Amino acid sequence: MKYLSFCFIFFLTLVSAGSLIGYPLDGIDFTGIKRLEGIRLAQQGVIRGPKRVNGAKLPLEKIDLRLTGFGPIDIPQADPELSAGIRKILGEDAKAYSVALLDISNGSAPRFGVVNPSYKANAGSVGKLAVVLGIFQALADISPEDEQKRIDILRNTMITADEFILSDHHKVPFWNIGDNAVKYRPIKKGDIASLWTYLDWMMSASSNAAAAMVQKEMMLMNEFGSSYPPPDSVSDHFFKTRTKKELKELFAKSMQKPFVQNGLNLDAFRQGSFFTWNGKKKVAGTTSYATSKELIHYLLKLEQGLLVDTFSSREIKRLMYMTGKRIRYASSPALYSSAVYFKSGSLYKCRPEPEFKCRKYQGNVLNQLCSVAIIEHPASEPSMHYFVAVMSNVLKKNSAVAHQTLATRLHRLLENDFEKKLKKNKGNDLVKE
């Protein structure tokens, strides 16, 4: 947890998703991400490690895009009944929530439910969805026709952690052949891993240090194009000799142009800065924000294979797949048998107040939490499929627990609707016979 104190009167804490682990566990041969093999061996009892819930055990081939065969699908007008159901679940706290839910269980006939969908706020680590889009757009720009070249860049480009990582507390997984367990620690200067591994650390463990290194590489991709990756000496010289203005403009182009290219709304979702204080110091940025509706728009384009292209969309979805400890919204017991593709971010502030103790996710000045998820239920043969984006700012309440509870209630709401439609369809079938 980042912790800033101002004379012990006011403090701000930025919290990102903790020990999440993503990407299908049989993906090591494809990606070269070493820790996947370690966690897979833990599931078999070969080495020490926790077991995963059923929804986290899908193989690589099962993680695919589910809306590529329906033609263009847009977010429909809000369904009054579904929206009312969501608002009822939120109760007296509804005014402090922004929720958007797109039920695509029926493929080309989605239902959309919303509560305060245009509310805009900093989404914390959910902004890493913008970074991963920027990387895959840059890869496609380098090699539009050759997917194997993009894979080679992801697997073989080795990144050495440098001053851009300062500072971050998030632990990431490390594993090498012969280790008896997957080990976790923060990234340190000098740590060397592939670009794909850094993407995995950014998305699954939500490491801000990894995100900063990925953002740096994204800038280099946009600068050097087909000559990427440059030697370290060339990269170092580039960042030392470019003016602050030039670096700021390149960073803005690298982060924002992919949104425009892919039909997303920059006025409703933008990651404007680096994820570490030293990254911000080296490369100036701007404000970051999101709305729940535009986050759903992102997920819809992803599922249709329209974020860059089918290859890129599929890989982003795989990087979002949860195969480890589930937290916040994703920790709902109702989702244990579901495949969950997830990103979350938190920002809270506290100040002294009689009989109030500042706790994680329970700020009394600001208590923002953003959760974004694709749910496929059950994971093996999904009959329910929906997207949800939740942004909340309920003061003094544990927002992580609140999002977990909300996840259960939203899932039950959709389950009930699904069962009613199933019974109705069965009844119609009997009449037709």
Contacts in CASP RR format, 6 or more apart in sequence:
PFRMAT RR
TARGET T0000
AUTHOR 0000-0000-0000
METHOD contacts of the structure
MODEL  1
MKYLSFCFIFFLTLVSAGSLIGYPLDGIDFTGIKRLEGIRLAQQGVIRGP
KRVNGAKLPLEKIDLRLTGFGPIDIPQADPELSAGIRKILGEDAKAYSVA
LLDISNGSAPRFGVVNPSYKANAGSVGKLAVVLGIFQALADISPEDEQKR
IDILRNTMITADEFILSDHHKVPFWNIGDNAVKYRPIKKGDIASLWTYLD
WMMSASSNAAAAMVQKEMMLMNEFGSSYPPPDSVSDHFFKTRTKKELKEL
FAKSMQKPFVQNGLNLDAFRQGSFFTWNGKKKVAGTTSYATSKELIHYLL
KLEQGLLVDTFSSREIKRLMYMTGKRIRYASSPALYSSAVYFKSGSLYKC
RPEPEFKCRKYQGNVLNQLCSVAIIEHPASEPSMHYFVAVMSNVLKKNSA
VAHQTLATRLHRLLENDFEKKLKKNKGNDLVKE
1 13 0 8 1.000
1 14 0 8 1.000
1 15 0 8 1.000
1 169 0 8 1.000
1 360 0 8 1.000
2 13 0 8 1.000
2 14 0 8 1.000
2 15 0 8 1.000
2 168 0 8 1.000
2 169 0 8 1.000
3 11 0 8 1.000
3 13 0 8 1.000
4 11 0 8 1.000
4 12 0 8 1.000
4 13 0 8 1.000
5 11 0 8 1.000
8 352 0 8 1.000
9 351 0 8 1.000
9 352 0 8 1.000
10 349 0 8 1.000
10 350 0 8 1.000
10 351 0 8 1.000
10 365 0 8 1.000
11 349 0 8 1.000
11 350 0 8 1.000
11 351 0 8 1.000
11 358 0 8 1.000
12 347 0 8 1.000
12 348 0 8 1.000
12 349 0 8 1.000
12 366 0 8 1.000
13 347 0 8 1.000
13 348 0 8 1.000
13 349 0 8 1.000
13 350 0 8 1.000
13 360 0 8 1.000
14 124 0 8 1.000
14 346 0 8 1.000
14 347 0 8 1.000
15 345 0 8 1.000
15 346 0 8 1.000
15 347 0 8 1.000
15 348 0 8 1.000
15 360 0 8 1.000
15 361 0 8 1.000
16 124 0 8 1.000
16 125 0 8 1.000
16 170 0 8 1.000
16 206 0 8 1.000
16 207 0 8 1.000
16 208 0 8 1.000
16 344 0 8 1.000
16 345 0 8 1.000
16 346 0 8 1.000
17 125 0 8 1.000
17 205 0 8 1.000
17 206 0 8 1.000
17 327 0 8 1.000
17 328 0 8 1.000
17 342 0 8 1.000
17 343 0 8 1.000
17 344 0 8 1.000
17 345 0 8 1.000
18 170 0 8 1.000
18 171 0 8 1.000
18 205 0 8 1.000
18 206 0 8 1.000
18 325 0 8 1.000
18 327 0 8 1.000
19 171 0 8 1.000
19 184 0 8 1.000
19 205 0 8 1.000
19 324 0 8 1.000
19 325 0 8 1.000
19 327 0 8 1.000
20 204 0 8 1.000
20 205 0 8 1.000
20 206 0 8 1.000
20 322 0 8 1.000
20 324 0 8 1.000
20 325 0 8 1.000
20 326 0 8 1.000
20 327 0 8 1.000
20 330 0 8 1.000
20 342 0 8 1.000
21 35 0 8 1.000
21 39 0 8 1.000
21 173 0 8 1.000
21 204 0 8 1.000
21 205 0 8 1.000
21 322 0 8 1.000
21 323 0 8 1.000
21 324 0 8 1.000
21 325 0 8 1.000
22 200 0 8 1.000
22 203 0 8 1.000
22 204 0 8 1.000
22 319 0 8 1.000
22 320 0 8 1.000
22 321 0 8 1.000
22 322 0 8 1.000
22 323 0 8 1.000
22 324 0 8 1.000
23 31 0 8 1.000
23 33 0 8 1.000
23 36 0 8 1.000
23 200 0 8 1.000
23 204 0 8 1.000
23 318 0 8 1.000
23 319 0 8 1.000
23 321 0 8 1.000
23 323 0 8 1.000
24 36 0 8 1.000
24 58 0 8 1.000
24 59 0 8 1.000
24 60 0 8 1.000
24 62 0 8 1.000
24 63 0 8 1.000
24 318 0 8 1.000
24 321 0 8 1.000
24 323 0 8 1.000
25 36 0 8 1.000
25 39 0 8 1.000
25 40 0 8 1.000
25 43 0 8 1.000
25 52 0 8 1.000
25 57 0 8 1.000
25 59 0 8 1.000
25 323 0 8 1.000
26 36 0 8 1.000
26 40 0 8 1.000
26 59 0 8 1.000
26 60 0 8 1.000
27 33 0 8 1.000
27 36 0 8 1.000
27 60 0 8 1.000
28 34 0 8 1.000
28 36 0 8 1.000
28 37 0 8 1.000
28 40 0 8 1.000
30 60 0 8 1.000
30 151 0 8 1.000
31 154 0 8 1.000
31 155 0 8 1.000
31 196 0 8 1.000
31 200 0 8 1.000
32 155 0 8 1.000
32 194 0 8 1.000
32 196 0 8 1.000
32 197 0 8 1.000
33 194 0 8 1.000
33 196 0 8 1.000
33 197 0 8 1.000
33 200 0 8 1.000
34 174 0 8 1.000
34 175 0 8 1.000
34 176 0 8 1.000
34 197 0 8 1.000
35 173 0 8 1.000
35 174 0 8 1.000
35 175 0 8 1.000
35 182 0 8 1.000
35 197 0 8 1.000
35 200 0 8 1.000
37 175 0 8 1.000
38 47 0 8 1.000
38 175 0 8 1.000
38 179 0 8 1.000
38 182 0 8 1.000
39 49 0 8 1.000
39 52 0 8 1.000
39 173 0 8 1.000
39 175 0 8 1.000
39 182 0 8 1.000
39 323 0 8 1.000
39 324 0 8 1.000
41 47 0 8 1.000
42 48 0 8 1.000
42 49 0 8 1.000
42 50 0 8 1.000
42 51 0 8 1.000
42 181 0 8 1.000
42 182 0 8 1.000
43 51 0 8 1.000
43 52 0 8 1.000
43 57 0 8 1.000
47 179 0 8 1.000
47 180 0 8 1.000
47 181 0 8 1.000
47 182 0 8 1.000
48 180 0 8 1.000
48 181 0 8 1.000
49 181 0 8 1.000
49 182 0 8 1.000
50 324 0 8 1.000
50 325 0 8 1.000
52 323 0 8 1.000
52 324 0 8 1.000
53 326 0 8 1.000
53 336 0 8 1.000
53 337 0 8 1.000
54 336 0 8 1.000
54 337 0 8 1.000
54 378 0 8 1.000
54 379 0 8 1.000
55 336 0 8 1.000
55 337 0 8 1.000
55 338 0 8 1.000
55 339 0 8 1.000
55 340 0 8 1.000
55 378 0 8 1.000
55 379 0 8 1.000
56 321 0 8 1.000
56 322 0 8 1.000
56 323 0 8 1.000
56 324 0 8 1.000
56 326 0 8 1.000
56 339 0 8 1.000
56 340 0 8 1.000
56 379 0 8 1.000
57 323 0 8 1.000
57 379 0 8 1.000
58 321 0 8 1.000
58 339 0 8 1.000
58 379 0 8 1.000
58 380 0 8 1.000
60 318 0 8 1.000
62 379 0 8 1.000
63 314 0 8 1.000
63 317 0 8 1.000
63 318 0 8 1.000
63 321 0 8 1.000
63 339 0 8 1.000
64 314 0 8 1.000
64 317 0 8 1.000
65 302 0 8 1.000
65 303 0 8 1.000
65 304 0 8 1.000
65 305 0 8 1.000
65 310 0 8 1.000
65 313 0 8 1.000
65 314 0 8 1.000
65 317 0 8 1.000
66 104 0 8 1.000
66 303 0 8 1.000
66 376 0 8 1.000
66 382 0 8 1.000
66 385 0 8 1.000
67 73 0 8 1.000
67 104 0 8 1.000
67 107 0 8 1.000
67 300 0 8 1.000
67 303 0 8 1.000
67 304 0 8 1.000
67 305 0 8 1.000
68 304 0 8 1.000
68 305 0 8 1.000
68 310 0 8 1.000
70 107 0 8 1.000
70 108 0 8 1.000
70 304 0 8 1.000
71 108 0 8 1.000
71 304 0 8 1.000
72 304 0 8 1.000
73 104 0 8 1.000
73 107 0 8 1.000
73 108 0 8 1.000
73 110 0 8 1.000
73 300 0 8 1.000
73 304 0 8 1.000
75 102 0 8 1.000
75 110 0 8 1.000
75 112 0 8 1.000
75 293 0 8 1.000
75 296 0 8 1.000
75 297 0 8 1.000
75 300 0 8 1.000
76 110 0 8 1.000
76 111 0 8 1.000
76 112 0 8 1.000
77 112 0 8 1.000
78 112 0 8 1.000
78 113 0 8 1.000
78 114 0 8 1.000
78 117 0 8 1.000
79 111 0 8 1.000
79 112 0 8 1.000
79 113 0 8 1.000
82 101 0 8 1.000
82 103 0 8 1.000
82 111 0 8 1.000
82 112 0 8 1.000
82 113 0 8 1.000
82 417 0 8 1.000
83 113 0 8 1.000
83 114 0 8 1.000
83 115 0 8 1.000
85 413 0 8 1.000
86 99 0 8 1.000
86 101 0 8 1.000
86 113 0 8 1.000
86 114 0 8 1.000
86 115 0 8 1.000
86 410 0 8 1.000
86 413 0 8 1.000
87 94 0 8 1.000
87 115 0 8 1.000
89 406 0 8 1.000
89 409 0 8 1.000
89 410 0 8 1.000
89 413 0 8 1.000
90 97 0 8 1.000
90 99 0 8 1.000
90 115 0 8 1.000
90 406 0 8 1.000
93 392 0 8 1.000
93 394 0 8 1.000
93 397 0 8 1.000
93 402 0 8 1.000
94 115 0 8 1.000
94 116 0 8 1.000
95 116 0 8 1.000
96 392 0 8 1.000
96 393 0 8 1.000
96 394 0 8 1.000
96 395 0 8 1.000
97 115 0 8 1.000
97 116 0 8 1.000
97 390 0 8 1.000
97 391 0 8 1.000
97 392 0 8 1.000
97 394 0 8 1.000
98 115 0 8 1.000
98 116 0 8 1.000
98 117 0 8 1.000
98 118 0 8 1.000
98 119 0 8 1.000
98 121 0 8 1.000
98 291 0 8 1.000
98 292 0 8 1.000
98 389 0 8 1.000
98 390 0 8 1.000
98 391 0 8 1.000
98 392 0 8 1.000
99 113 0 8 1.000
99 114 0 8 1.000
99 115 0 8 1.000
99 116 0 8 1.000
99 117 0 8 1.000
99 292 0 8 1.000
99 388 0 8 1.000
99 389 0 8 1.000
99 390 0 8 1.000
99 391 0 8 1.000
99 406 0 8 1.000
100 112 0 8 1.000
100 113 0 8 1.000
100 114 0 8 1.000
100 117 0 8 1.000
100 292 0 8 1.000
100 293 0 8 1.000
100 295 0 8 1.000
100 296 0 8 1.000
100 388 0 8 1.000
100 389 0 8 1.000
101 112 0 8 1.000
101 113 0 8 1.000
101 114 0 8 1.000
101 296 0 8 1.000
101 386 0 8 1.000
101 387 0 8 1.000
101 388 0 8 1.000
101 389 0 8 1.000
101 410 0 8 1.000
102 110 0 8 1.000
102 111 0 8 1.000
102 112 0 8 1.000
102 113 0 8 1.000
102 296 0 8 1.000
102 299 0 8 1.000
102 300 0 8 1.000
102 386 0 8 1.000
102 387 0 8 1.000
102 388 0 8 1.000
103 110 0 8 1.000
103 111 0 8 1.000
103 112 0 8 1.000
103 384 0 8 1.000
103 385 0 8 1.000
103 386 0 8 1.000
103 414 0 8 1.000
103 417 0 8 1.000
104 110 0 8 1.000
104 300 0 8 1.000
104 303 0 8 1.000
104 385 0 8 1.000
104 386 0 8 1.000
104 387 0 8 1.000
105 383 0 8 1.000
105 384 0 8 1.000
105 385 0 8 1.000
105 386 0 8 1.000
105 414 0 8 1.000
105 418 0 8 1.000
107 385 0 8 1.000
112 296 0 8 1.000
114 292 0 8 1.000
114 293 0 8 1.000
116 292 0 8 1.000
117 291 0 8 1.000
117 292 0 8 1.000
117 293 0 8 1.000
118 268 0 8 1.000
118 291 0 8 1.000
118 293 0 8 1.000
119 291 0 8 1.000
119 292 0 8 1.000
119 391 0 8 1.000
120 268 0 8 1.000
120 289 0 8 1.000
120 290 0 8 1.000
120 291 0 8 1.000
121 289 0 8 1.000
121 290 0 8 1.000
121 368 0 8 1.000
121 370 0 8 1.000
121 391 0 8 1.000
121 393 0 8 1.000
122 287 0 8 1.000
122 288 0 8 1.000
122 289 0 8 1.000
122 290 0 8 1.000
122 347 0 8 1.000
122 368 0 8 1.000
123 269 0 8 1.000
123 288 0 8 1.000
123 289 0 8 1.000
123 290 0 8 1.000
123 295 0 8 1.000
123 345 0 8 1.000
123 370 0 8 1.000
123 391 0 8 1.000
124 288 0 8 1.000
124 345 0 8 1.000
124 346 0 8 1.000
124 347 0 8 1.000
124 368 0 8 1.000
124 370 0 8 1.000
125 206 0 8 1.000
125 208 0 8 1.000
125 211 0 8 1.000
125 275 0 8 1.000
125 343 0 8 1.000
125 344 0 8 1.000
125 345 0 8 1.000
125 346 0 8 1.000
126 290 0 8 1.000
126 295 0 8 1.000
126 343 0 8 1.000
126 344 0 8 1.000
126 345 0 8 1.000
126 370 0 8 1.000
126 371 0 8 1.000
126 372 0 8 1.000
127 271 0 8 1.000
127 288 0 8 1.000
127 290 0 8 1.000
127 343 0 8 1.000
128 202 0 8 1.000
128 203 0 8 1.000
128 206 0 8 1.000
128 211 0 8 1.000
128 271 0 8 1.000
128 275 0 8 1.000
128 343 0 8 1.000
129 295 0 8 1.000
129 298 0 8 1.000
129 316 0 8 1.000
129 343 0 8 1.000
129 372 0 8 1.000
130 255 0 8 1.000
130 258 0 8 1.000
130 259 0 8 1.000
130 269 0 8 1.000
130 270 0 8 1.000
130 271 0 8 1.000
131 202 0 8 1.000
131 211 0 8 1.000
131 214 0 8 1.000
131 215 0 8 1.000
131 218 0 8 1.000
131 255 0 8 1.000
131 271 0 8 1.000
131 275 0 8 1.000
132 199 0 8 1.000
132 202 0 8 1.000
132 203 0 8 1.000
132 214 0 8 1.000
132 316 0 8 1.000
132 319 0 8 1.000
133 258 0 8 1.000
133 259 0 8 1.000
133 262 0 8 1.000
133 298 0 8 1.000
133 307 0 8 1.000
133 308 0 8 1.000
133 316 0 8 1.000
134 218 0 8 1.000
134 254 0 8 1.000
134 255 0 8 1.000
134 258 0 8 1.000
135 195 0 8 1.000
135 199 0 8 1.000
135 214 0 8 1.000
135 217 0 8 1.000
135 218 0 8 1.000
135 221 0 8 1.000
136 307 0 8 1.000
136 308 0 8 1.000
136 312 0 8 1.000
136 315 0 8 1.000
136 316 0 8 1.000
137 257 0 8 1.000
137 258 0 8 1.000
137 261 0 8 1.000
137 262 0 8 1.000
137 308 0 8 1.000
137 312 0 8 1.000
138 218 0 8 1.000
138 221 0 8 1.000
138 222 0 8 1.000
138 225 0 8 1.000
138 254 0 8 1.000
138 258 0 8 1.000
139 150 0 8 1.000
139 153 0 8 1.000
139 154 0 8 1.000
139 221 0 8 1.000
139 312 0 8 1.000
140 150 0 8 1.000
140 308 0 8 1.000
140 309 0 8 1.000
140 312 0 8 1.000
141 221 0 8 1.000
141 222 0 8 1.000
141 225 0 8 1.000
142 149 0 8 1.000
142 150 0 8 1.000
142 153 0 8 1.000
142 221 0 8 1.000
142 225 0 8 1.000
142 226 0 8 1.000
142 228 0 8 1.000
143 149 0 8 1.000
143 150 0 8 1.000
143 153 0 8 1.000
143 226 0 8 1.000
147 311 0 8 1.000
150 311 0 8 1.000
153 195 0 8 1.000
153 228 0 8 1.000
153 229 0 8 1.000
154 194 0 8 1.000
154 195 0 8 1.000
154 196 0 8 1.000
154 199 0 8 1.000
155 194 0 8 1.000
155 195 0 8 1.000
155 196 0 8 1.000
156 194 0 8 1.000
157 194 0 8 1.000
157 195 0 8 1.000
157 217 0 8 1.000
157 228 0 8 1.000
157 229 0 8 1.000
158 192 0 8 1.000
158 193 0 8 1.000
158 194 0 8 1.000
158 195 0 8 1.000
159 192 0 8 1.000
159 193 0 8 1.000
159 194 0 8 1.000
159 195 0 8 1.000
159 198 0 8 1.000
159 213 0 8 1.000
159 217 0 8 1.000
160 190 0 8 1.000
160 191 0 8 1.000
160 192 0 8 1.000
160 232 0 8 1.000
161 187 0 8 1.000
161 188 0 8 1.000
161 189 0 8 1.000
161 190 0 8 1.000
161 191 0 8 1.000
161 192 0 8 1.000
161 209 0 8 1.000
161 213 0 8 1.000
162 189 0 8 1.000
162 190 0 8 1.000
162 213 0 8 1.000
163 189 0 8 1.000
163 278 0 8 1.000
163 282 0 8 1.000
164 209 0 8 1.000
164 212 0 8 1.000
164 213 0 8 1.000
164 215 0 8 1.000
164 216 0 8 1.000
164 274 0 8 1.000
164 276 0 8 1.000
164 278 0 8 1.000
164 279 0 8 1.000
164 282 0 8 1.000
165 187 0 8 1.000
165 188 0 8 1.000
165 189 0 8 1.000
165 209 0 8 1.000
165 210 0 8 1.000
165 212 0 8 1.000
165 213 0 8 1.000
165 276 0 8 1.000
165 278 0 8 1.000
166 209 0 8 1.000
166 276 0 8 1.000
166 277 0 8 1.000
166 278 0 8 1.000
166 279 0 8 1.000
167 209 0 8 1.000
167 276 0 8 1.000
167 277 0 8 1.000
167 278 0 8 1.000
168 186 0 8 1.000
168 187 0 8 1.000
168 207 0 8 1.000
168 208 0 8 1.000
168 209 0 8 1.000
168 212 0 8 1.000
168 275 0 8 1.000
168 276 0 8 1.000
169 186 0 8 1.000
170 186 0 8 1.000
170 205 0 8 1.000
170 206 0 8 1.000
170 207 0 8 1.000
170 208 0 8 1.000
170 209 0 8 1.000
171 184 0 8 1.000
171 185 0 8 1.000
171 186 0 8 1.000
171 205 0 8 1.000
171 207 0 8 1.000
172 184 0 8 1.000
172 185 0 8 1.000
172 186 0 8 1.000
172 187 0 8 1.000
172 201 0 8 1.000
172 205 0 8 1.000
172 207 0 8 1.000
172 210 0 8 1.000
173 182 0 8 1.000
173 183 0 8 1.000
173 184 0 8 1.000
173 201 0 8 1.000
173 205 0 8 1.000
174 182 0 8 1.000
174 183 0 8 1.000
174 184 0 8 1.000
174 185 0 8 1.000
175 182 0 8 1.000
175 183 0 8 1.000
186 207 0 8 1.000
186 209 0 8 1.000
187 201 0 8 1.000
187 207 0 8 1.000
187 209 0 8 1.000
187 210 0 8 1.000
187 213 0 8 1.000
193 201 0 8 1.000
195 214 0 8 1.000
195 217 0 8 1.000
198 210 0 8 1.000
198 213 0 8 1.000
198 214 0 8 1.000
198 217 0 8 1.000
199 210 0 8 1.000
199 214 0 8 1.000
199 319 0 8 1.000
200 319 0 8 1.000
201 207 0 8 1.000
201 209 0 8 1.000
201 210 0 8 1.000
202 210 0 8 1.000
202 211 0 8 1.000
202 214 0 8 1.000
203 319 0 8 1.000
203 320 0 8 1.000
203 343 0 8 1.000
204 319 0 8 1.000
204 322 0 8 1.000
204 324 0 8 1.000
206 343 0 8 1.000
206 344 0 8 1.000
206 345 0 8 1.000
208 275 0 8 1.000
208 276 0 8 1.000
209 275 0 8 1.000
209 276 0 8 1.000
211 274 0 8 1.000
211 275 0 8 1.000
211 276 0 8 1.000
212 274 0 8 1.000
212 275 0 8 1.000
212 276 0 8 1.000
212 278 0 8 1.000
212 279 0 8 1.000
215 251 0 8 1.000
215 254 0 8 1.000
215 255 0 8 1.000
215 274 0 8 1.000
215 275 0 8 1.000
215 279 0 8 1.000
216 239 0 8 1.000
217 229 0 8 1.000
218 254 0 8 1.000
218 255 0 8 1.000
219 247 0 8 1.000
219 250 0 8 1.000
219 251 0 8 1.000
219 254 0 8 1.000
219 283 0 8 1.000
220 228 0 8 1.000
220 229 0 8 1.000
220 230 0 8 1.000
220 235 0 8 1.000
220 238 0 8 1.000
221 228 0 8 1.000
221 254 0 8 1.000
222 250 0 8 1.000
222 253 0 8 1.000
222 254 0 8 1.000
223 238 0 8 1.000
223 250 0 8 1.000
224 230 0 8 1.000
229 235 0 8 1.000
230 238 0 8 1.000
239 247 0 8 1.000
239 282 0 8 1.000
242 250 0 8 1.000
244 284 0 8 1.000
247 282 0 8 1.000
247 283 0 8 1.000
247 284 0 8 1.000
248 283 0 8 1.000
248 284 0 8 1.000
248 285 0 8 1.000
251 274 0 8 1.000
251 283 0 8 1.000
251 284 0 8 1.000
251 285 0 8 1.000
252 272 0 8 1.000
252 285 0 8 1.000
252 286 0 8 1.000
255 270 0 8 1.000
255 271 0 8 1.000
255 272 0 8 1.000
256 266 0 8 1.000
256 270 0 8 1.000
256 272 0 8 1.000
258 308 0 8 1.000
259 265 0 8 1.000
259 266 0 8 1.000
259 269 0 8 1.000
259 270 0 8 1.000
260 266 0 8 1.000
262 301 0 8 1.000
262 306 0 8 1.000
262 307 0 8 1.000
262 308 0 8 1.000
263 301 0 8 1.000
264 294 0 8 1.000
264 297 0 8 1.000
264 298 0 8 1.000
264 301 0 8 1.000
265 294 0 8 1.000
265 297 0 8 1.000
268 289 0 8 1.000
268 290 0 8 1.000
268 291 0 8 1.000
268 293 0 8 1.000
268 294 0 8 1.000
268 297 0 8 1.000
269 289 0 8 1.000
269 290 0 8 1.000
269 291 0 8 1.000
269 294 0 8 1.000
269 295 0 8 1.000
269 297 0 8 1.000
269 298 0 8 1.000
270 286 0 8 1.000
270 287 0 8 1.000
270 288 0 8 1.000
270 289 0 8 1.000
270 290 0 8 1.000
271 288 0 8 1.000
272 285 0 8 1.000
272 286 0 8 1.000
272 287 0 8 1.000
272 288 0 8 1.000
273 280 0 8 1.000
273 285 0 8 1.000
273 286 0 8 1.000
273 287 0 8 1.000
273 288 0 8 1.000
274 280 0 8 1.000
274 282 0 8 1.000
274 283 0 8 1.000
274 285 0 8 1.000
290 370 0 8 1.000
290 391 0 8 1.000
291 391 0 8 1.000
292 389 0 8 1.000
292 390 0 8 1.000
292 391 0 8 1.000
293 389 0 8 1.000
295 370 0 8 1.000
295 372 0 8 1.000
295 389 0 8 1.000
296 387 0 8 1.000
296 388 0 8 1.000
296 389 0 8 1.000
298 307 0 8 1.000
299 372 0 8 1.000
299 374 0 8 1.000
299 387 0 8 1.000
299 389 0 8 1.000
300 387 0 8 1.000
301 307 0 8 1.000
301 313 0 8 1.000
302 313 0 8 1.000
302 316 0 8 1.000
302 317 0 8 1.000
302 374 0 8 1.000
303 313 0 8 1.000
303 317 0 8 1.000
303 374 0 8 1.000
303 387 0 8 1.000
304 313 0 8 1.000
305 312 0 8 1.000
305 313 0 8 1.000
305 314 0 8 1.000
306 313 0 8 1.000
307 313 0 8 1.000
307 316 0 8 1.000
317 341 0 8 1.000
317 374 0 8 1.000
320 341 0 8 1.000
320 342 0 8 1.000
320 343 0 8 1.000
320 374 0 8 1.000
321 339 0 8 1.000
321 340 0 8 1.000
321 341 0 8 1.000
322 330 0 8 1.000
322 340 0 8 1.000
322 341 0 8 1.000
322 342 0 8 1.000
326 335 0 8 1.000
326 340 0 8 1.000
326 342 0 8 1.000
327 344 0 8 1.000
327 400 0 8 1.000
328 344 0 8 1.000
328 369 0 8 1.000
328 371 0 8 1.000
328 400 0 8 1.000
328 403 0 8 1.000
328 404 0 8 1.000
329 342 0 8 1.000
329 344 0 8 1.000
329 371 0 8 1.000
329 373 0 8 1.000
329 388 0 8 1.000
329 390 0 8 1.000
329 403 0 8 1.000
329 404 0 8 1.000
329 406 0 8 1.000
329 407 0 8 1.000
330 340 0 8 1.000
330 342 0 8 1.000
330 344 0 8 1.000
330 371 0 8 1.000
330 373 0 8 1.000
330 407 0 8 1.000
331 404 0 8 1.000
331 407 0 8 1.000
332 404 0 8 1.000
332 405 0 8 1.000
332 407 0 8 1.000
332 408 0 8 1.000
332 411 0 8 1.000
333 408 0 8 1.000
334 407 0 8 1.000
334 408 0 8 1.000
334 411 0 8 1.000
334 412 0 8 1.000
335 375 0 8 1.000
335 377 0 8 1.000
335 407 0 8 1.000
335 411 0 8 1.000
337 377 0 8 1.000
337 378 0 8 1.000
337 379 0 8 1.000
338 375 0 8 1.000
338 376 0 8 1.000
338 377 0 8 1.000
338 378 0 8 1.000
338 379 0 8 1.000
338 411 0 8 1.000
339 375 0 8 1.000
339 376 0 8 1.000
339 377 0 8 1.000
339 379 0 8 1.000
339 382 0 8 1.000
340 373 0 8 1.000
340 374 0 8 1.000
340 375 0 8 1.000
341 373 0 8 1.000
341 374 0 8 1.000
342 371 0 8 1.000
342 372 0 8 1.000
342 373 0 8 1.000
342 374 0 8 1.000
343 371 0 8 1.000
343 372 0 8 1.000
343 373 0 8 1.000
344 369 0 8 1.000
344 370 0 8 1.000
344 371 0 8 1.000
344 372 0 8 1.000
344 403 0 8 1.000
345 369 0 8 1.000
345 370 0 8 1.000
345 371 0 8 1.000
346 361 0 8 1.000
346 368 0 8 1.000
346 369 0 8 1.000
346 370 0 8 1.000
346 399 0 8 1.000
346 400 0 8 1.000
347 366 0 8 1.000
347 368 0 8 1.000
348 360 0 8 1.000
348 361 0 8 1.000
348 362 0 8 1.000
348 363 0 8 1.000
348 365 0 8 1.000
348 366 0 8 1.000
348 367 0 8 1.000
348 368 0 8 1.000
348 399 0 8 1.000
349 363 0 8 1.000
349 364 0 8 1.000
349 365 0 8 1.000
349 366 0 8 1.000
349 367 0 8 1.000
350 356 0 8 1.000
350 358 0 8 1.000
350 363 0 8 1.000
350 364 0 8 1.000
350 365 0 8 1.000
351 364 0 8 1.000
351 365 0 8 1.000
353 364 0 8 1.000
356 364 0 8 1.000
356 396 0 8 1.000
358 364 0 8 1.000
359 398 0 8 1.000
360 398 0 8 1.000
360 400 0 8 1.000
361 367 0 8 1.000
361 369 0 8 1.000
361 398 0 8 1.000
361 399 0 8 1.000
361 400 0 8 1.000
361 401 0 8 1.000
362 396 0 8 1.000
362 397 0 8 1.000
362 398 0 8 1.000
362 399 0 8 1.000
363 395 0 8 1.000
363 396 0 8 1.000
364 395 0 8 1.000
364 396 0 8 1.000
365 395 0 8 1.000
366 393 0 8 1.000
366 395 0 8 1.000
367 392 0 8 1.000
367 393 0 8 1.000
367 394 0 8 1.000
367 395 0 8 1.000
367 396 0 8 1.000
367 397 0 8 1.000
367 399 0 8 1.000
368 391 0 8 1.000
368 392 0 8 1.000
368 393 0 8 1.000
368 399 0 8 1.000
369 390 0 8 1.000
369 391 0 8 1.000
369 392 0 8 1.000
369 399 0 8 1.000
369 400 0 8 1.000
369 402 0 8 1.000
369 403 0 8 1.000
370 389 0 8 1.000
370 390 0 8 1.000
370 391 0 8 1.000
370 392 0 8 1.000
371 388 0 8 1.000
371 389 0 8 1.000
371 390 0 8 1.000
371 403 0 8 1.000
371 407 0 8 1.000
372 388 0 8 1.000
372 389 0 8 1.000
372 390 0 8 1.000
373 387 0 8 1.000
373 388 0 8 1.000
373 389 0 8 1.000
373 407 0 8 1.000
374 385 0 8 1.000
374 386 0 8 1.000
374 387 0 8 1.000
375 384 0 8 1.000
375 385 0 8 1.000
375 386 0 8 1.000
375 387 0 8 1.000
375 388 0 8 1.000
375 411 0 8 1.000
376 382 0 8 1.000
376 384 0 8 1.000
376 385 0 8 1.000
377 383 0 8 1.000
377 384 0 8 1.000
377 385 0 8 1.000
377 411 0 8 1.000
383 418 0 8 1.000
384 414 0 8 1.000
384 415 0 8 1.000
384 418 0 8 1.000
386 414 0 8 1.000
388 407 0 8 1.000
388 410 0 8 1.000
390 403 0 8 1.000
390 406 0 8 1.000
392 399 0 8 1.000
392 402 0 8 1.000
392 403 0 8 1.000
394 402 0 8 1.000
END
